[in-house]
Each structure stands twice: as C-alpha cells, then as structure tokens.
Amino acid sequence: MPYETLLTEFDEDTGVAVIQMNRPEALNALSEAMMNDLTSALDRCDKEDKVGCVILTGTKKAFSGGADIKEIKDKTFPESYYEDFISRNWERTARLRKPIIAAVAGYAVGGGCELALMCDIILAADNAKFGQPEVRLGVMPGAGGTQRLARAIGKSKTMELCLTGRLMDAAEAERFGLVSRVVKAEDLMDEARSLARTIASMPMAGAMMTKEAVNYAYETPLSQGIQFERRLFQSLFSTADQKEGMDAYVEKRSAHFRDK
C-alpha cells in the first residue's frame, strides 16, 4: 500500500519490514499526515504474521527534525487536548508488539529524538545528532522526551539537554547509553538490516515476550518485573519452538523455528 509520506518495503524471505520517512524537503518533520501514515504502516506490521522485525529510518541528513512547527504553531490548549495531540497517533510506535529498530542518521531532534526513543533499539550513524530543543521554541518536550530520555541517559544529562537545547553527537549518545552502537553512515542500513534479519530469525513468541519483559522493567518494581519475566519464560515451554530450539542444541544442529 503506497503512503503519501513514507516509503515501505518488506522482505518475505527474511521477515524484515523497512519504513522510511519521506519528507526530505522538511527534514522529515512529523506532520499529522506522516504520523497517520506511520500508524497505518505499523498496524500492518503487527497484523502481518511474516513480519519479524521492523526498521524505522529517515534520510542521510535527518531521521527527523521533529514536529512540523508550521503545522502546530497556532494550536490552542483546548484544540490539542480534545484532539489528543501526540497521544492519538505518535505513541503507536511505542505500542508496536514486534521488535523495532530506529536506524538514525543525521538529525533526530525534538519529536524525532522522541520517536527514536519509542523504538526498541537505536542504531546510530556516525553523523547522528540527538537533542530536545523545544525550550527554544517556548515549550518543552511533549512526546516522552522528559520521561524516556531520562530513563535512558539519567537525570542530569536529560536536564542539560532539555533545558539548553544542546545537541548530542553519536559518540556521546553511545557513551551515555542512548544508542546500542555507532556505525559509519554509509553502512547504517546494511547494519540495520543485518540486525533486523537476526532478530526476525528468532522464534516470534520468544522475541515478542522478550521485548514485553524488557519494557516492563521501566514500569514496575524489580520484584514485579522478575515475577512477570518468570511467567513469560515458563509459558514458552508450551511452544513447539522451545522444543525445537533445545532439541537442536542437544543434537548440535541448526534450529528450524515455525513460530508455533
């Protein structure tokens, strides 16, 4: 299905779906149309049984420069509240059940940084820059920047970025745990696809439950998280893939998972 603001591809052989934001003239500003398109594309990924991992990316110059300021500058509080601005469609990325990788090159600032934070893994090109410059526009982060960013890099660094609008380069982002690793810009999509293929090759129930359990760690006390993890782990012993995976290990052969 074609989208006005996205380019999409799906490799049935590997189970990898790629969603590329495609508003290069606006540094992939997150317009209402784009976020509706993204919601639709992610809905399809969750429904498609053969999709095992999703890559969300932009262009070499920008993952996303953030919200479309021209589109939102005249909003009022009642208008944004009643239409449930941001919550209504932006958060779909965080609710995706399949693993999702943000492949970030260039600018990921404001809403762009927050969108990357909604993904499970951030793979950064060496030219990537992250930041929350909303205070310079008279507002503050509104799509998770004060919450997910603080959980990723800590209070002090988050305060500095959000209160000054300073941008953080890829090396600093890796040093503080915002990104999983940094690769050369020209290798970004090859590395992202390789990572996604590996994830998509795993048994789907195990991958989806692993994602759910790790995310649960940010929402609950340790004792509840451990209990949740334990029940998910135990439940996987009811799957055919668990039997196949362990039999293959004992028999010293490659496993052939069937997502059952």
N, C-alpha and C positions, 0 to 999 in steps of 0.2 A: 504494500500500500504506500503510495507516494505521500510525502508530507511537505508542507509549504516551507518549513524552517529546518528540516532535518534531512540528512542522508542516512539510509539504513542498509545494512547487509546482514545476511545470515548464512553461515556455512553449515549445512546439514551434516556434513561428514565429521565436523569437529564439535558441533553444538555451540558455536560461538556467534553471538549477535553483536554487531557494532552499530552504535548510534552516534552519528556525528552532528553536532550543532552546526548549522549552516547559515549564519548571518554575518559573513566576514566583513561586510561593509560597516557593521556596527559592533565589531569585536565580540560577536555572538552575545549581544545584550539579551537578557532573558525577558523577552516580551510576553504578553499574555498568550499570543498565538503560539510561541515556541513552547511555553510550559504546558499548554493544552496538547500540543503535538507530542511532547515528551511523555505526558501522562498516558496518552493513547498508545505510544510505542512500548512503554513499559508494561501496560496492561497486556499487550500481545505477547511480550516475552514471558510473563508469568503464566499465561494460558498455554503457550506452546510447549508441549512435552519435550521436544527435542532441544530446546534452548537450555544449556547447562551453565552458561556464564555470559554476562553482558559487559561490553566495553562502552563507556561514555567518553567522548572526546570532542575536541574542537578543531582549531586550525593551529598551524605552527606559531602564529602570532598571538593567539588567545584561546584558551579554554573557554573563558567567558569573562567579559569586563564587568559583569554584574547586572543588576536590574536595568531595564530600559528607562532611564531617567526622563526622557521626553514624554514617555507614556504615563508615568506615575506622578509627575511633579505637581499636578493640580488636584490630586486626590484629597478628599477630606476624611476626617476620622470616621464619621458615620458611614461614608461610602466604603472605605476599606474594611470596616468592621462587618457591615452587613453582607458584603460580597465574600467575606472570609479570605481576604487578600493574603497570599502566600500559602496559608494552610490548605486551601482548596485544591491546588494543583502542584505546587512546588514540592510538597512533602511526599509525593508519590515515589520519588527516588528512594527515600529512606524506608519506605514500606515494601519495596520490591523483595520478594521471597528468595529469588535466585541471587547468587553472588554477583556483584557488580564492581568493576574496576574503573576508576577515573584515570584516564591517560591524559596528563596535563602538560601542555607546552605553552609557553608564553604566559599571559596574564590570567590568573584566577583570583579575582579581587571582588570584594563585596559579595553579592549574591553568587558569583562564580566560585569563590572560595567556599561559601556555604554549601553550594551544590556538590562540590567535590567532597566535602565532609560528610555528606549524606551517603556517599558510596562506601564500600567495604574496604577497598584498598586504593590508595593513591600512588600511582606510578608517575614520577615527575621527570620531564626532560630537563637537561642542564640549564635551559634558558627560562625555566618556570619561575614565576613570581607570585607570591601569595600575600593577601592582606585584606583588612577590613577598614576601608577609608570612609565609611558612611558618616563619621562625625564631621568630616569636612563639608558635608552637604547639609548639615544641620539636623541629622537624625542619628541613628545608631544601627548596628546590625539587627536584622529582623527575621532572618531565616535560619537561626541557630548559631550565629557567629559568636555570641557571648556564652553559649552553652556547649556546643560540640567542640568548638576550638579550645575552650578551657579544659575540657576532658582530654583533649589530645596533647596539648603542649603546656598545660599548667596555668595557674592564675596570673603570675607576674608577667609572663610573655604575652598572654592574651590581653591583659590590661594595657601593656605598652602598645601593641598593635592597634587595638580598638580605640585608644584614647589619643593616638597621634596620627593614625592613618599610614604609618610607615609600612613599606612593603618588605617582605622577607624572601630572600632568594632560595633557590632549590637546595643549596648546601646547608643553609641554616635550617630549612624546613626538615631536612633529613636528620640533622643533628638533634632537633627537638622532638622527633618522632611524629611529625605531621604526615610524612610520606614514607612508604615502605622502602623505596630506594630511588636513586637518581641515575638516569641513563643518558647517553648522548641524544640530542634532539632528533637526529636523523634515524636513530634506532628505536624511537619511542613506540611506534605502532607495531613493529616486529616483536619487541619485547612484551608489549601488552598482549598481543595475540598468542605468543608462546605461553605466557602466564595463564591466559584465559583457556587455552586448549588443555593445559594441565588440570585446571580446576574442573572444566567440563567433562573430563575423562573419568572423574571420580563418581562413585555412586551418588545419585542425586539426593536421596534421603539423608545420607551422611553429610553431604555438603550443606544442604539447606538447614539441617539441625545444628550443625557447627556454627553457621552464621547466626542462627537464632540464639544460641547459647552465648556466644561472644558478645552480641548486642545486649543480652540480658544482664551481663556483668556491669553495664553502665547504669542500670535501672534499679538494682536491688542490693541489699546487704550480701556479704560474702556467703553466709550460711544458706540463704535462699538460692543464691546463684549455684552453689555446689549441689544443692538438692535438685534444682532444675536440670543441671548438666547430667547428674546421675540417672534421672528418669529417662532423659533422651538417650543416653548411652545404653541403658538397659533395653529400651524399646527397639533399638536397632538389631537386637538379637532375634527379632521376629522377621527380619528381611532375608530374602534369598541372597542378596548381595553380601551380607555378612558371612553367610555360609561359604559362598564362592570365594570371597576375599581371604578368609582364613584357610580354607582348603588349598587355595593356590599357594599361599605362603608355606604351608607344611609340605606341599608337593613340589615346591621350588619351580613354579611356573607362573606365567603372567595370568592375572585375573581377567575375567570377561564379565563385566557388570552389565546387568539388564534393567537396572532401576526398578527392581521388584523386591 
